[in-house]
Amino acid sequence: MADKHDVVIIGGGPGGYAAALYGASAGLDVALVEKAKVGGTCLHVGCVPAKELLETAAVYRTVSGAKEFGINAGAPTVEWAVTLERKGRIVDQLANGLRSLLRGRKVTIAEGVGRLSGKGSVTVAGGDGAETTLEGDHVILAAGSVPRTLPGFDVDGKLVVTSDELLSMADLPGSAAVIGGGAIGCEFASMLSDLGVQVTILEALPRILAGVDKDVGDVIARSFKKRGIATHTGVKVSGHTPEPDGNSTTVQFGEGQSVTVDLVVMSVGRRPFADQLDLDGSGVTLDERGFVEVDGRCRTAAEGVWAVGDLIATPALAHVGFAEAVVAVRDILGEGPVPVDYDRVPWCIYSHPEVSFVGYSEEQAKEKGFEVVTSKHRPAGNSRAMILGETEGLVKVIAERKSDGTGGRVLGVHMAGPWVTEQLGQGYLAVNWEANVDEVAQFLQPHPTLSELFGETMLSLTGRSLH
C-alpha cells in the first residue's frame, strides 16, 4: 500500500524544504523525498560553507592588518584543518536543526531517489535497492541543480574541481585558475586570494560580474587588480595540460595564452538536475536548456505538478527558491498567490568588497525605455567606513527622471563595499514598493553608519544634498 499525503516533494534543498515547512505550517500532510542530505546544495556544498570560508578569509585579512589599529598580533597563519572543522560544525548544526524542524511539523522524510511514476505518484528508490511509493494529491519538483563543466576539463577532485570539491579541499593550493567571473567565481577568487593563493580569473564575457551595474562591477575589478588577482576577460579556455608530476597543470586560453596553476576551479554556472525524475511521458515539459517549464505560479504542464528552485529557469538563489515554494503551496491551497517578480529580487555577492543589488542597472533601465537619472556616493569619506578601514566601494541609485531633472521612482540600487549584503534591505523595499526618491530621502539614517551612503545618495537625487 502506498503512503498517502496532501503533498509529495522531490528534493530537500531550499525550495523543497521551504515548501515542506510552509505547507506543514498551513496544515497540509507533507512528504519530503531527499536522496542525500536535507538542506541540499546550499547548506552542504554551496551558500553556507562558501560563506564560512569567506568569513575565515575576512578574519585572516583583519588580523593581518591589525597593526594599523595598534594591535600587534604578529604574522597570522592559516590552520586549514581547523577552518574545515568549523565549517563542518556549522553545517551539521544547521542540518540537524532543519531535520528537527521538519520532524516537529510532522513532515514525513523519505530517504532515496524520487521519480514521478504516474499521476500523483512518486516512487522512492532507497540505497538498499528497495522501492516504496508515495501518493500525493499534489507533487512539487525541487530536485535542484549540479555544477556545469566545460569540454576538456574533466573534474578529478585534484587538479580540476567544482564548488562541490573546493569547499572540502584538504589543503590550500599555491595558485589557482578560476574559470568563470560571475558571482560564484568572484567569491572563490576573493577567498583564495585573501588566504594567500595566487589567483587568475578567466572569463568569456567582456567583464566580470556582468549582471551587476558596470560602475559597481568596476569597483570589484579595480580591487581585484590591486590585490594581485590577474583577470582576463573576453577569453575562452580550450583545455589544460597536467604537468608530469601531477601536482599542477597548464590552462590554455584566449589566443595562445596559458597559465600554470596548482588548481583549476570550474565556476561556469549550474544546470538543472532533472536527470532522475523520469519525466518522459509525465506531461512535464523541459525547455531547450533542460529547465522544467512552469507558469507564474510554478505550475508545470502536468496537472497537479509544480516545480521550484534551480529546476526552473529563474535566478538560482536560495531565497528565490523559498519564495517560489510559498507561491506553489499557496497555489495548492487555492489562495491565488502573487507570482515572484524576478526583476526585483535581491542579489548578494560575498566577495571582498561585497556586492549587493536589486532592480535595474543603469544600462538595463535604459534598455527598458526609461529615461533615468543616477547618483553615486563612495565610502571614502564615510566616517564609519574610515573607522573600519574599509573605504573601497560605491552606492549607486538609478531612478526614473522627472521633468525637472530630479529623481522619481526608484528603479535600482547597486552597491559595493563593506557589509553591503546586510544593507540592501532599504533598497529592496524602495524598489519593490515603487517608492519615489522624495519619499525615501525623508527617512533618517543613523550617524555614524555605512547606511548613510544610501541616504545621501537618495537625498542628492532630490536636487539637494548634504555631503
Sequence and secondary structure as in RCSB ss.txt:
>XXXX:A:sequence
MADKHDVVIIGGGPGGYAAALYGASAGLDVALVEKAKVGGTCLHVGCVPAKELLETAAVYRTVSGAKEFGINAGA
PTVEWAVTLERKGRIVDQLANGLRSLLRGRKVTIAEGVGRLSGKGSVTVAGGDGAETTLEGDHVILAAGSVPRTL
PGFDVDGKLVVTSDELLSMADLPGSAAVIGGGAIGCEFASMLSDLGVQVTILEALPRILAGVDKDVGDVIARSFK
KRGIATHTGVKVSGHTPEPDGNSTTVQFGEGQSVTVDLVVMSVGRRPFADQLDLDGSGVTLDERGFVEVDGRCRT
AAEGVWAVGDLIATPALAHVGFAEAVVAVRDILGEGPVPVDYDRVPWCIYSHPEVSFVGYSEEQAKEKGFEVVTS
KHRPAGNSRAMILGETEGLVKVIAERKSDGTGGRVLGVHMAGPWVTEQLGQGYLAVNWEANVDEVAQFLQPHPTL
SELFGETMLSLTGRSLH
>XXXX:A:secstr
  EEEEEEEE  SHHHHHHHHHHHHTT  EEEEESS TTHHHHHHSHHHHHHHHHHHHHHHHHHTGGGGT     
    HHHHHHHHHHHHHHHHHHHHHHHHHTT EEEESEEEEEETTEEEEE TTS EEEEEEEEEEE   EEE   
TT    SSSEE HHHHTT SS  SEEEEE  SHHHHHHHHHHHHTT EEEEEESSSSSSTTS HHHHHHHHHHHH
HTT EEEES  EEEEEE TTSS EEEEETTTEEEEESEEEE S EEE  TTS  TTSS  B TTS B   TT B 
SSTTEEE GGGSSS   HHHHHHHHHHHHHHHTT       GGG  EEE SSSEEEEEE  HHHHHHTT  EEEE
EE GGG HHHHHHT    EEEEEEEE TTSSEEEEEEEEEEETTGGGTHHHHHHHHHTT BHHHHHTS   SS T
THHHHHHHHHTTT    
